[in-house]
């Protein structure tokens, strides 16, 4: 069995070039650009109540002919009613 010279090759020590550690892509700062969503300095906020939202969903369900919209509205209404313990189905 002949001896191979491949086992004698030492890997070159990398002393120059960028060290990205990210498979060649530049490193970026961690975090999301959406981290400040919901932060506001407004003094007057109007939040829609769940009852008002449920009423709007009910009104929209009767006014639309779009089956995808009806399915979305139905699922939203069911989610709220299940959360309240009022869903019988």
PyMOL Python script that loads the backbone (N, CA, C, O; Angstrom):
from pymol import cmd

cmd.read_pdbstr("""\
ATOM      1  N   UNK A   1       0.843  -1.172   0.000  1.00  0.00           N
ATOM      2  CA  UNK A   1       0.000   0.000   0.000  1.00  0.00           C
ATOM      3  C   UNK A   1       0.891   1.239   0.000  1.00  0.00           C
ATOM      4  O   UNK A   1       1.647   1.460   0.946  1.00  0.00           O
ATOM      5  N   UNK A   2       0.806   2.041  -1.049  1.00  0.00           N
ATOM      6  CA  UNK A   2       1.667   3.234  -1.136  1.00  0.00           C
ATOM      7  C   UNK A   2       1.184   4.335  -0.187  1.00  0.00           C
ATOM      8  O   UNK A   2      -0.017   4.499   0.031  1.00  0.00           O
ATOM      9  N   UNK A   3       2.106   5.060   0.353  1.00  0.00           N
ATOM     10  CA  UNK A   3       1.765   6.167   1.247  1.00  0.00           C
ATOM     11  C   UNK A   3       1.376   7.382   0.420  1.00  0.00           C
ATOM     12  O   UNK A   3       1.959   7.650  -0.630  1.00  0.00           O
ATOM     13  N   UNK A   4       0.391   8.105   0.905  1.00  0.00           N
ATOM     14  CA  UNK A   4      -0.095   9.274   0.182  1.00  0.00           C
ATOM     15  C   UNK A   4       0.478  10.538   0.810  1.00  0.00           C
ATOM     16  O   UNK A   4       0.667  10.617   2.024  1.00  0.00           O
ATOM     17  N   UNK A   5       0.746  11.510  -0.027  1.00  0.00           N
ATOM     18  CA  UNK A   5       1.239  12.802   0.456  1.00  0.00           C
ATOM     19  C   UNK A   5       0.081  13.721   0.884  1.00  0.00           C
ATOM     20  O   UNK A   5       0.311  14.791   1.447  1.00  0.00           O
ATOM     21  N   UNK A   6      -1.158  13.298   0.613  1.00  0.00           N
ATOM     22  CA  UNK A   6      -2.300  14.158   0.952  1.00  0.00           C
ATOM     23  C   UNK A   6      -2.418  14.379   2.445  1.00  0.00           C
ATOM     24  O   UNK A   6      -2.850  15.447   2.879  1.00  0.00           O
ATOM     25  N   UNK A   7      -2.045  13.401   3.228  1.00  0.00           N
ATOM     26  CA  UNK A   7      -2.157  13.559   4.672  1.00  0.00           C
ATOM     27  C   UNK A   7      -1.093  14.497   5.228  1.00  0.00           C
ATOM     28  O   UNK A   7      -1.173  14.902   6.388  1.00  0.00           O
ATOM     29  N   UNK A   8      -0.109  14.845   4.423  1.00  0.00           N
ATOM     30  CA  UNK A   8       0.962  15.728   4.900  1.00  0.00           C
ATOM     31  C   UNK A   8       0.681  17.192   4.582  1.00  0.00           C
ATOM     32  O   UNK A   8       1.398  18.076   5.050  1.00  0.00           O
ATOM     33  N   UNK A   9      -0.368  17.459   3.782  1.00  0.00           N
ATOM     34  CA  UNK A   9      -0.678  18.844   3.426  1.00  0.00           C
ATOM     35  C   UNK A   9      -1.358  19.518   4.610  1.00  0.00           C
ATOM     36  O   UNK A   9      -2.379  19.042   5.107  1.00  0.00           O
ATOM     37  N   UNK A  10      -0.787  20.619   5.050  1.00  0.00           N
ATOM     38  CA  UNK A  10      -1.372  21.364   6.168  1.00  0.00           C
ATOM     39  C   UNK A  10      -2.235  22.491   5.613  1.00  0.00           C
ATOM     40  O   UNK A  10      -1.854  23.142   4.640  1.00  0.00           O
ATOM     41  N   UNK A  11      -3.370  22.722   6.212  1.00  0.00           N
ATOM     42  CA  UNK A  11      -4.181  23.846   5.751  1.00  0.00           C
ATOM     43  C   UNK A  11      -3.484  25.168   6.049  1.00  0.00           C
ATOM     44  O   UNK A  11      -2.839  25.333   7.085  1.00  0.00           O
ATOM     45  N   UNK A  12      -3.631  26.103   5.114  1.00  0.00           N
ATOM     46  CA  UNK A  12      -2.969  27.396   5.256  1.00  0.00           C
ATOM     47  C   UNK A  12      -3.677  28.216   6.346  1.00  0.00           C
ATOM     48  O   UNK A  12      -4.905  28.273   6.398  1.00  0.00           O
ATOM     49  N   UNK A  13      -2.898  28.829   7.188  1.00  0.00           N
ATOM     50  CA  UNK A  13      -3.457  29.697   8.215  1.00  0.00           C
ATOM     51  C   UNK A  13      -3.910  30.983   7.552  1.00  0.00           C
ATOM     52  O   UNK A  13      -3.128  31.660   6.884  1.00  0.00           O
ATOM     53  N   UNK A  14      -5.157  31.311   7.737  1.00  0.00           N
ATOM     54  CA  UNK A  14      -5.710  32.485   7.077  1.00  0.00           C
ATOM     55  C   UNK A  14      -5.364  33.725   7.883  1.00  0.00           C
ATOM     56  O   UNK A  14      -5.798  33.878   9.024  1.00  0.00           O
ATOM     57  N   UNK A  15      -4.585  34.599   7.285  1.00  0.00           N
ATOM     58  CA  UNK A  15      -4.154  35.802   7.996  1.00  0.00           C
ATOM     59  C   UNK A  15      -4.623  37.076   7.326  1.00  0.00           C
ATOM     60  O   UNK A  15      -4.421  38.163   7.867  1.00  0.00           O
ATOM     61  N   UNK A  16      -5.248  36.969   6.154  1.00  0.00           N
ATOM     62  CA  UNK A  16      -5.728  38.177   5.493  1.00  0.00           C
ATOM     63  C   UNK A  16      -7.108  37.915   4.902  1.00  0.00           C
ATOM     64  O   UNK A  16      -7.548  36.768   4.827  1.00  0.00           O
ATOM     65  N   UNK A  17      -7.784  38.970   4.487  1.00  0.00           N
ATOM     66  CA  UNK A  17      -9.137  38.849   3.972  1.00  0.00           C
ATOM     67  C   UNK A  17     -10.155  38.991   5.099  1.00  0.00           C
ATOM     68  O   UNK A  17      -9.813  38.985   6.282  1.00  0.00           O
ATOM     69  N   UNK A  18     -11.390  39.116   4.700  1.00  0.00           N
ATOM     70  CA  UNK A  18     -12.429  39.303   5.718  1.00  0.00           C
ATOM     71  C   UNK A  18     -12.817  37.964   6.339  1.00  0.00           C
ATOM     72  O   UNK A  18     -12.784  36.921   5.685  1.00  0.00           O
ATOM     73  N   UNK A  19     -13.172  38.019   7.575  1.00  0.00           N
ATOM     74  CA  UNK A  19     -13.651  36.844   8.273  1.00  0.00           C
ATOM     75  C   UNK A  19     -15.128  37.092   8.544  1.00  0.00           C
ATOM     76  O   UNK A  19     -15.487  37.822   9.468  1.00  0.00           O
ATOM     77  N   UNK A  20     -15.964  36.488   7.745  1.00  0.00           N
ATOM     78  CA  UNK A  20     -17.388  36.794   7.887  1.00  0.00           C
ATOM     79  C   UNK A  20     -18.069  35.805   8.822  1.00  0.00           C
ATOM     80  O   UNK A  20     -18.924  36.197   9.616  1.00  0.00           O
ATOM     81  N   UNK A  21     -17.705  34.536   8.743  1.00  0.00           N
ATOM     82  CA  UNK A  21     -18.379  33.554   9.564  1.00  0.00           C
ATOM     83  C   UNK A  21     -19.826  33.350   9.154  1.00  0.00           C
ATOM     84  O   UNK A  21     -20.602  32.735   9.886  1.00  0.00           O
ATOM     85  N   UNK A  22     -20.189  33.858   8.001  1.00  0.00           N
ATOM     86  CA  UNK A  22     -21.574  33.785   7.551  1.00  0.00           C
ATOM     87  C   UNK A  22     -21.608  33.271   6.115  1.00  0.00           C
ATOM     88  O   UNK A  22     -22.371  33.770   5.288  1.00  0.00           O
ATOM     89  N   UNK A  23     -20.791  32.289   5.830  1.00  0.00           N
ATOM     90  CA  UNK A  23     -20.720  31.671   4.512  1.00  0.00           C
ATOM     91  C   UNK A  23     -20.465  32.697   3.407  1.00  0.00           C
ATOM     92  O   UNK A  23     -21.056  32.613   2.331  1.00  0.00           O
ATOM     93  N   UNK A  24     -19.596  33.653   3.672  1.00  0.00           N
ATOM     94  CA  UNK A  24     -19.207  34.618   2.662  1.00  0.00           C
ATOM     95  C   UNK A  24     -20.054  35.868   2.614  1.00  0.00           C
ATOM     96  O   UNK A  24     -19.696  36.829   1.933  1.00  0.00           O
ATOM     97  N   UNK A  25     -21.175  35.880   3.324  1.00  0.00           N
ATOM     98  CA  UNK A  25     -22.009  37.071   3.340  1.00  0.00           C
ATOM     99  C   UNK A  25     -21.560  37.974   4.481  1.00  0.00           C
ATOM    100  O   UNK A  25     -21.026  37.503   5.485  1.00  0.00           O
ATOM    101  N   UNK A  26     -21.780  39.270   4.319  1.00  0.00           N
ATOM    102  CA  UNK A  26     -21.399  40.195   5.364  1.00  0.00           C
ATOM    103  C   UNK A  26     -22.264  39.998   6.601  1.00  0.00           C
ATOM    104  O   UNK A  26     -23.441  39.651   6.500  1.00  0.00           O
ATOM    105  N   UNK A  27     -21.684  40.218   7.744  1.00  0.00           N
ATOM    106  CA  UNK A  27     -22.442  40.133   8.979  1.00  0.00           C
ATOM    107  C   UNK A  27     -23.318  41.371   9.103  1.00  0.00           C
ATOM    108  O   UNK A  27     -22.938  42.462   8.678  1.00  0.00           O
ATOM    109  N   UNK A  28     -24.481  41.188   9.683  1.00  0.00           N
ATOM    110  CA  UNK A  28     -25.398  42.296   9.914  1.00  0.00           C
ATOM    111  C   UNK A  28     -25.773  42.302  11.390  1.00  0.00           C
ATOM    112  O   UNK A  28     -25.663  41.290  12.082  1.00  0.00           O
ATOM    113  N   UNK A  29     -26.210  43.441  11.846  1.00  0.00           N
ATOM    114  CA  UNK A  29     -26.632  43.550  13.239  1.00  0.00           C
ATOM    115  C   UNK A  29     -27.912  42.755  13.437  1.00  0.00           C
ATOM    116  O   UNK A  29     -28.772  42.699  12.558  1.00  0.00           O
ATOM    117  N   UNK A  30     -28.020  42.152  14.590  1.00  0.00           N
ATOM    118  CA  UNK A  30     -29.214  41.372  14.899  1.00  0.00           C
ATOM    119  C   UNK A  30     -30.376  42.301  15.195  1.00  0.00           C
ATOM    120  O   UNK A  30     -30.183  43.468  15.534  1.00  0.00           O
ATOM    121  N   UNK A  31     -31.548  41.790  15.067  1.00  0.00           N
ATOM    122  CA  UNK A  31     -32.738  42.564  15.371  1.00  0.00           C
ATOM    123  C   UNK A  31     -33.612  42.692  14.153  1.00  0.00           C
ATOM    124  O   UNK A  31     -33.202  42.381  13.035  1.00  0.00           O
ATOM    125  N   UNK A  32     -34.794  43.142  14.377  1.00  0.00           N
ATOM    126  CA  UNK A  32     -35.772  43.276  13.311  1.00  0.00           C
ATOM    127  C   UNK A  32     -36.066  44.749  13.078  1.00  0.00           C
ATOM    128  O   UNK A  32     -36.075  45.537  14.024  1.00  0.00           O
ATOM    129  N   UNK A  33     -36.308  45.129  11.824  1.00  0.00           N
ATOM    130  CA  UNK A  33     -36.710  46.517  11.594  1.00  0.00           C
ATOM    131  C   UNK A  33     -38.117  46.790  12.107  1.00  0.00           C
ATOM    132  O   UNK A  33     -38.561  47.938  12.154  1.00  0.00           O
ATOM    133  N   UNK A  34     -38.810  45.728  12.490  1.00  0.00           N
ATOM    134  CA  UNK A  34     -40.181  45.886  12.974  1.00  0.00           C
ATOM    135  C   UNK A  34     -40.244  45.916  14.505  1.00  0.00           C
ATOM    136  O   UNK A  34     -41.331  45.815  15.074  1.00  0.00           O
ATOM    137  N   UNK A  35     -39.109  46.051  15.169  1.00  0.00           N
ATOM    138  CA  UNK A  35     -39.104  45.962  16.629  1.00  0.00           C
ATOM    139  C   UNK A  35     -39.812  47.139  17.297  1.00  0.00           C
ATOM    140  O   UNK A  35     -40.219  47.033  18.454  1.00  0.00           O
ATOM    141  N   UNK A  36     -39.967  48.255  16.590  1.00  0.00           N
ATOM    142  CA  UNK A  36     -40.611  49.420  17.186  1.00  0.00           C
ATOM    143  C   UNK A  36     -42.084  49.526  16.833  1.00  0.00           C
ATOM    144  O   UNK A  36     -42.717  50.536  17.139  1.00  0.00           O
ATOM    145  N   UNK A  37     -42.644  48.508  16.196  1.00  0.00           N
ATOM    146  CA  UNK A  37     -44.066  48.546  15.861  1.00  0.00           C
ATOM    147  C   UNK A  37     -44.869  48.492  17.148  1.00  0.00           C
ATOM    148  O   UNK A  37     -44.587  47.686  18.036  1.00  0.00           O
ATOM    149  N   UNK A  38     -45.837  49.328  17.239  1.00  0.00           N
ATOM    150  CA  UNK A  38     -46.671  49.380  18.432  1.00  0.00           C
ATOM    151  C   UNK A  38     -46.220  50.438  19.414  1.00  0.00           C
ATOM    152  O   UNK A  38     -46.946  50.755  20.356  1.00  0.00           O
ATOM    153  N   UNK A  39     -45.037  50.989  19.213  1.00  0.00           N
ATOM    154  CA  UNK A  39     -44.546  52.041  20.091  1.00  0.00           C
ATOM    155  C   UNK A  39     -45.004  53.374  19.513  1.00  0.00           C
ATOM    156  O   UNK A  39     -44.723  53.679  18.354  1.00  0.00           O
ATOM    157  N   UNK A  40     -45.695  54.156  20.302  1.00  0.00           N
ATOM    158  CA  UNK A  40     -46.192  55.439  19.821  1.00  0.00           C
ATOM    159  C   UNK A  40     -46.042  56.487  20.913  1.00  0.00           C
ATOM    160  O   UNK A  40     -45.964  56.178  22.102  1.00  0.00           O
ATOM    161  N   UNK A  41     -46.003  57.719  20.473  1.00  0.00           N
ATOM    162  CA  UNK A  41     -45.958  58.808  21.446  1.00  0.00           C
ATOM    163  C   UNK A  41     -47.242  59.621  21.380  1.00  0.00           C
ATOM    164  O   UNK A  41     -47.287  60.752  21.862  1.00  0.00           O
ATOM    165  N   UNK A  42     -48.289  59.049  20.785  1.00  0.00           N
ATOM    166  CA  UNK A  42     -49.573  59.739  20.700  1.00  0.00           C
ATOM    167  C   UNK A  42     -50.203  59.845  22.082  1.00  0.00           C
ATOM    168  O   UNK A  42     -50.047  58.957  22.920  1.00  0.00           O
ATOM    169  N   UNK A  43     -50.908  60.927  22.304  1.00  0.00           N
ATOM    170  CA  UNK A  43     -51.544  61.123  23.609  1.00  0.00           C
ATOM    171  C   UNK A  43     -52.972  60.612  23.614  1.00  0.00           C
ATOM    172  O   UNK A  43     -53.524  60.353  24.684  1.00  0.00           O
ATOM    173  N   UNK A  44     -53.593  60.458  22.437  1.00  0.00           N
ATOM    174  CA  UNK A  44     -54.973  60.018  22.371  1.00  0.00           C
ATOM    175  C   UNK A  44     -55.066  58.828  21.422  1.00  0.00           C
ATOM    176  O   UNK A  44     -54.900  58.981  20.212  1.00  0.00           O
ATOM    177  N   UNK A  45     -55.330  57.651  21.967  1.00  0.00           N
ATOM    178  CA  UNK A  45     -55.468  56.450  21.163  1.00  0.00           C
ATOM    179  C   UNK A  45     -56.880  55.910  21.289  1.00  0.00           C
ATOM    180  O   UNK A  45     -57.449  55.876  22.380  1.00  0.00           O
ATOM    181  N   UNK A  46     -57.445  55.487  20.159  1.00  0.00           N
ATOM    182  CA  UNK A  46     -58.767  54.864  20.205  1.00  0.00           C
ATOM    183  C   UNK A  46     -58.599  53.405  19.810  1.00  0.00           C
ATOM    184  O   UNK A  46     -58.272  53.087  18.667  1.00  0.00           O
ATOM    185  N   UNK A  47     -58.827  52.536  20.769  1.00  0.00           N
ATOM    186  CA  UNK A  47     -58.736  51.097  20.526  1.00  0.00           C
ATOM    187  C   UNK A  47     -60.137  50.560  20.288  1.00  0.00           C
ATOM    188  O   UNK A  47     -61.067  50.867  21.034  1.00  0.00           O
ATOM    189  N   UNK A  48     -60.278  49.755  19.242  1.00  0.00           N
ATOM    190  CA  UNK A  48     -61.564  49.132  18.960  1.00  0.00           C
ATOM    191  C   UNK A  48     -61.793  47.995  19.951  1.00  0.00           C
ATOM    192  O   UNK A  48     -60.923  47.148  20.151  1.00  0.00           O
ATOM    193  N   UNK A  49     -62.955  47.985  20.559  1.00  0.00           N
ATOM    194  CA  UNK A  49     -63.260  46.921  21.508  1.00  0.00           C
ATOM    195  C   UNK A  49     -63.592  45.645  20.746  1.00  0.00           C
ATOM    196  O   UNK A  49     -63.895  45.677  19.553  1.00  0.00           O
ATOM    197  N   UNK A  50     -63.531  44.535  21.447  1.00  0.00           N
ATOM    198  CA  UNK A  50     -63.817  43.255  20.814  1.00  0.00           C
ATOM    199  C   UNK A  50     -65.291  43.176  20.415  1.00  0.00           C
ATOM    200  O   UNK A  50     -65.622  42.580  19.390  1.00  0.00           O
ATOM    201  N   UNK A  51     -66.168  43.765  21.205  1.00  0.00           N
ATOM    202  CA  UNK A  51     -67.588  43.780  20.860  1.00  0.00           C
ATOM    203  C   UNK A  51     -67.840  44.580  19.585  1.00  0.00           C
ATOM    204  O   UNK A  51     -68.620  44.166  18.727  1.00  0.00           O
ATOM    205  N   UNK A  52     -67.176  45.721  19.467  1.00  0.00           N
ATOM    206  CA  UNK A  52     -67.321  46.547  18.269  1.00  0.00           C
ATOM    207  C   UNK A  52     -66.768  45.807  17.048  1.00  0.00           C
ATOM    208  O   UNK A  52     -67.368  45.842  15.974  1.00  0.00           O
ATOM    209  N   UNK A  53     -65.626  45.140  17.216  1.00  0.00           N
ATOM    210  CA  UNK A  53     -65.026  44.371  16.126  1.00  0.00           C
ATOM    211  C   UNK A  53     -65.953  43.233  15.699  1.00  0.00           C
ATOM    212  O   UNK A  53     -66.114  42.976  14.506  1.00  0.00           O
ATOM    213  N   UNK A  54     -66.554  42.562  16.661  1.00  0.00           N
ATOM    214  CA  UNK A  54     -67.489  41.471  16.364  1.00  0.00           C
ATOM    215  C   UNK A  54     -68.711  41.992  15.609  1.00  0.00           C
ATOM    216  O   UNK A  54     -69.200  41.337  14.688  1.00  0.00           O
ATOM    217  N   UNK A  55     -69.204  43.168  15.997  1.00  0.00           N
ATOM    218  CA  UNK A  55     -70.343  43.762  15.297  1.00  0.00           C
ATOM    219  C   UNK A  55     -69.970  44.144  13.866  1.00  0.00           C
ATOM    220  O   UNK A  55     -70.760  43.943  12.944  1.00  0.00           O
ATOM    221  N   UNK A  56     -68.787  44.685  13.680  1.00  0.00           N
ATOM    222  CA  UNK A  56     -68.333  45.040  12.332  1.00  0.00           C
ATOM    223  C   UNK A  56     -68.181  43.799  11.461  1.00  0.00           C
ATOM    224  O   UNK A  56     -68.524  43.816  10.279  1.00  0.00           O
ATOM    225  N   UNK A  57     -67.663  42.720  12.052  1.00  0.00           N
ATOM    226  CA  UNK A  57     -67.544  41.465  11.305  1.00  0.00           C
ATOM    227  C   UNK A  57     -68.915  40.950  10.892  1.00  0.00           C
ATOM    228  O   UNK A  57     -69.105  40.493   9.765  1.00  0.00           O
ATOM    229  N   UNK A  58     -69.862  41.027  11.810  1.00  0.00           N
ATOM    230  CA  UNK A  58     -71.220  40.555  11.514  1.00  0.00           C
ATOM    231  C   UNK A  58     -71.835  41.374  10.377  1.00  0.00           C
ATOM    232  O   UNK A  58     -72.464  40.815   9.479  1.00  0.00           O
ATOM    233  N   UNK A  59     -71.656  42.686  10.415  1.00  0.00           N
ATOM    234  CA  UNK A  59     -72.184  43.552   9.356  1.00  0.00           C
ATOM    235  C   UNK A  59     -71.511  43.260   8.012  1.00  0.00           C
ATOM    236  O   UNK A  59     -72.166  43.237   6.971  1.00  0.00           O
ATOM    237  N   UNK A  60     -70.202  43.040   8.052  1.00  0.00           N
ATOM    238  CA  UNK A  60     -69.462  42.788   6.811  1.00  0.00           C
ATOM    239  C   UNK A  60     -69.822  41.436   6.214  1.00  0.00           C
ATOM    240  O   UNK A  60     -69.803  41.278   4.993  1.00  0.00           O
ATOM    241  N   UNK A  61     -70.147  40.467   7.047  1.00  0.00           N
ATOM    242  CA  UNK A  61     -70.490  39.130   6.554  1.00  0.00           C
ATOM    243  C   UNK A  61     -71.744  39.172   5.689  1.00  0.00           C
ATOM    244  O   UNK A  61     -71.836  38.472   4.680  1.00  0.00           O
ATOM    245  N   UNK A  62     -72.705  39.995   6.091  1.00  0.00           N
ATOM    246  CA  UNK A  62     -73.946  40.103   5.318  1.00  0.00           C
ATOM    247  C   UNK A  62     -73.808  40.946   4.060  1.00  0.00           C
ATOM    248  O   UNK A  62     -74.642  40.861   3.158  1.00  0.00           O
ATOM    249  N   UNK A  63     -72.754  41.761   3.994  1.00  0.00           N
ATOM    250  CA  UNK A  63     -72.606  42.684   2.865  1.00  0.00           C
ATOM    251  C   UNK A  63     -71.652  42.206   1.783  1.00  0.00           C
ATOM    252  O   UNK A  63     -71.528  42.868   0.753  1.00  0.00           O
ATOM    253  N   UNK A  64     -70.980  41.093   1.976  1.00  0.00           N
ATOM    254  CA  UNK A  64     -69.996  40.654   0.992  1.00  0.00           C
ATOM    255  C   UNK A  64     -70.475  39.406   0.262  1.00  0.00           C
ATOM    256  O   UNK A  64     -71.206  38.579   0.806  1.00  0.00           O
ATOM    257  N   UNK A  65     -70.036  39.299  -0.993  1.00  0.00           N
ATOM    258  CA  UNK A  65     -70.314  38.106  -1.791  1.00  0.00           C
ATOM    259  C   UNK A  65     -69.047  37.303  -2.050  1.00  0.00           C
ATOM    260  O   UNK A  65     -69.097  36.232  -2.655  1.00  0.00           O
ATOM    261  N   UNK A  66     -67.916  37.820  -1.591  1.00  0.00           N
ATOM    262  CA  UNK A  66     -66.628  37.167  -1.813  1.00  0.00           C
ATOM    263  C   UNK A  66     -66.507  35.971  -0.867  1.00  0.00           C
ATOM    264  O   UNK A  66     -66.556  36.147   0.350  1.00  0.00           O
ATOM    265  N   UNK A  67     -66.350  34.751  -1.408  1.00  0.00           N
ATOM    266  CA  UNK A  67     -66.280  33.581  -0.513  1.00  0.00           C
ATOM    267  C   UNK A  67     -65.053  33.570   0.393  1.00  0.00           C
ATOM    268  O   UNK A  67     -65.128  33.093   1.525  1.00  0.00           O
ATOM    269  N   UNK A  68     -63.932  34.085  -0.089  1.00  0.00           N
ATOM    270  CA  UNK A  68     -62.732  34.141   0.774  1.00  0.00           C
ATOM    271  C   UNK A  68     -62.924  35.114   1.927  1.00  0.00           C
ATOM    272  O   UNK A  68     -62.485  34.859   3.049  1.00  0.00           O
ATOM    273  N   UNK A  69     -63.588  36.235   1.639  1.00  0.00           N
ATOM    274  CA  UNK A  69     -63.854  37.214   2.700  1.00  0.00           C
ATOM    275  C   UNK A  69     -64.826  36.628   3.724  1.00  0.00           C
ATOM    276  O   UNK A  69     -64.655  36.813   4.929  1.00  0.00           O
ATOM    277  N   UNK A  70     -65.849  35.919   3.233  1.00  0.00           N
ATOM    278  CA  UNK A  70     -66.803  35.295   4.153  1.00  0.00           C
ATOM    279  C   UNK A  70     -66.110  34.253   5.035  1.00  0.00           C
ATOM    280  O   UNK A  70     -66.402  34.150   6.227  1.00  0.00           O
ATOM    281  N   UNK A  71     -65.197  33.487   4.448  1.00  0.00           N
ATOM    282  CA  UNK A  71     -64.482  32.480   5.227  1.00  0.00           C
ATOM    283  C   UNK A  71     -63.624  33.141   6.304  1.00  0.00           C
ATOM    284  O   UNK A  71     -63.591  32.678   7.444  1.00  0.00           O
ATOM    285  N   UNK A  72     -62.926  34.231   5.941  1.00  0.00           N
ATOM    286  CA  UNK A  72     -62.099  34.951   6.915  1.00  0.00           C
ATOM    287  C   UNK A  72     -62.962  35.499   8.055  1.00  0.00           C
ATOM    288  O   UNK A  72     -62.618  35.362   9.229  1.00  0.00           O
ATOM    289  N   UNK A  73     -64.086  36.122   7.691  1.00  0.00           N
ATOM    290  CA  UNK A  73     -64.961  36.713   8.706  1.00  0.00           C
ATOM    291  C   UNK A  73     -65.511  35.625   9.635  1.00  0.00           C
ATOM    292  O   UNK A  73     -65.569  35.804  10.852  1.00  0.00           O
ATOM    293  N   UNK A  74     -65.911  34.499   9.044  1.00  0.00           N
ATOM    294  CA  UNK A  74     -66.437  33.396   9.848  1.00  0.00           C
ATOM    295  C   UNK A  74     -65.393  32.886  10.834  1.00  0.00           C
ATOM    296  O   UNK A  74     -65.700  32.642  12.001  1.00  0.00           O
ATOM    297  N   UNK A  75     -64.159  32.725  10.362  1.00  0.00           N
ATOM    298  CA  UNK A  75     -63.097  32.225  11.245  1.00  0.00           C
ATOM    299  C   UNK A  75     -62.775  33.222  12.352  1.00  0.00           C
ATOM    300  O   UNK A  75     -62.517  32.825  13.489  1.00  0.00           O
ATOM    301  N   UNK A  76     -62.788  34.509  12.028  1.00  0.00           N
ATOM    302  CA  UNK A  76     -62.532  35.527  13.050  1.00  0.00           C
ATOM    303  C   UNK A  76     -63.642  35.549  14.103  1.00  0.00           C
ATOM    304  O   UNK A  76     -63.378  35.635  15.302  1.00  0.00           O
ATOM    305  N   UNK A  77     -64.890  35.469  13.628  1.00  0.00           N
ATOM    306  CA  UNK A  77     -66.008  35.453  14.572  1.00  0.00           C
ATOM    307  C   UNK A  77     -65.957  34.206  15.450  1.00  0.00           C
ATOM    308  O   UNK A  77     -66.202  34.275  16.654  1.00  0.00           O
ATOM    309  N   UNK A  78     -65.638  33.064  14.836  1.00  0.00           N
ATOM    310  CA  UNK A  78     -65.560  31.822  15.607  1.00  0.00           C
ATOM    311  C   UNK A  78     -64.445  31.897  16.642  1.00  0.00           C
ATOM    312  O   UNK A  78     -64.607  31.435  17.771  1.00  0.00           O
ATOM    313  N   UNK A  79     -63.310  32.481  16.255  1.00  0.00           N
ATOM    314  CA  UNK A  79     -62.183  32.595  17.188  1.00  0.00           C
ATOM    315  C   UNK A  79     -62.566  33.412  18.419  1.00  0.00           C
ATOM    316  O   UNK A  79     -62.214  33.054  19.543  1.00  0.00           O
ATOM    317  N   UNK A  80     -63.283  34.504  18.203  1.00  0.00           N
ATOM    318  CA  UNK A  80     -63.691  35.356  19.326  1.00  0.00           C
ATOM    319  C   UNK A  80     -64.714  34.633  20.203  1.00  0.00           C
ATOM    320  O   UNK A  80     -64.635  34.676  21.431  1.00  0.00           O
ATOM    321  N   UNK A  81     -65.670  33.973  19.562  1.00  0.00           N
ATOM    322  CA  UNK A  81     -66.714  33.302  20.341  1.00  0.00           C
ATOM    323  C   UNK A  81     -66.178  32.090  21.096  1.00  0.00           C
ATOM    324  O   UNK A  81     -66.635  31.800  22.201  1.00  0.00           O
ATOM    325  N   UNK A  82     -65.218  31.381  20.514  1.00  0.00           N
ATOM    326  CA  UNK A  82     -64.588  30.266  21.235  1.00  0.00           C
ATOM    327  C   UNK A  82     -63.817  30.793  22.432  1.00  0.00           C
ATOM    328  O   UNK A  82     -63.827  30.190  23.506  1.00  0.00           O
ATOM    329  N   UNK A  83     -63.149  31.920  22.241  1.00  0.00           N
ATOM    330  CA  UNK A  83     -62.377  32.528  23.324  1.00  0.00           C
ATOM    331  C   UNK A  83     -63.298  32.928  24.483  1.00  0.00           C
ATOM    332  O   UNK A  83     -62.913  32.845  25.649  1.00  0.00           O
ATOM    333  N   UNK A  84     -64.485  33.353  24.156  1.00  0.00           N
ATOM    334  CA  UNK A  84     -65.454  33.758  25.185  1.00  0.00           C
ATOM    335  C   UNK A  84     -66.242  32.575  25.752  1.00  0.00           C
ATOM    336  O   UNK A  84     -66.926  32.717  26.766  1.00  0.00           O
ATOM    337  N   UNK A  85     -66.151  31.423  25.111  1.00  0.00           N
ATOM    338  CA  UNK A  85     -66.898  30.261  25.556  1.00  0.00           C
ATOM    339  C   UNK A  85     -68.335  30.273  25.072  1.00  0.00           C
ATOM    340  O   UNK A  85     -69.195  29.627  25.671  1.00  0.00           O
ATOM    341  N   UNK A  86     -68.611  31.006  23.987  1.00  0.00           N
ATOM    342  CA  UNK A  86     -69.964  31.134  23.471  1.00  0.00           C
ATOM    343  C   UNK A  86     -70.168  30.375  22.171  1.00  0.00           C
ATOM    344  O   UNK A  86     -71.251  30.433  21.588  1.00  0.00           O
ATOM    345  N   UNK A  87     -69.150  29.667  21.708  1.00  0.00           N
ATOM    346  CA  UNK A  87     -69.258  28.937  20.448  1.00  0.00           C
ATOM    347  C   UNK A  87     -69.881  27.570  20.730  1.00  0.00           C
ATOM    348  O   UNK A  87     -69.372  26.793  21.538  1.00  0.00           O
ATOM    349  N   UNK A  88     -70.991  27.294  20.049  1.00  0.00           N
ATOM    350  CA  UNK A  88     -71.668  26.014  20.217  1.00  0.00           C
ATOM    351  C   UNK A  88     -71.592  25.270  18.886  1.00  0.00           C
ATOM    352  O   UNK A  88     -72.531  25.310  18.091  1.00  0.00           O
ATOM    353  N   UNK A  89     -70.517  24.621  18.658  1.00  0.00           N
ATOM    354  CA  UNK A  89     -70.422  23.934  17.376  1.00  0.00           C
ATOM    355  C   UNK A  89     -69.279  23.051  17.400  1.00  0.00           C
ATOM    356  O   UNK A  89     -69.007  22.368  16.413  1.00  0.00           O
TER     357      UNK A  89
END
""", "prot")
cmd.dss("prot")
cmd.show_as("cartoon", "prot")
cmd.util.cbc("prot")
cmd.orient("prot")
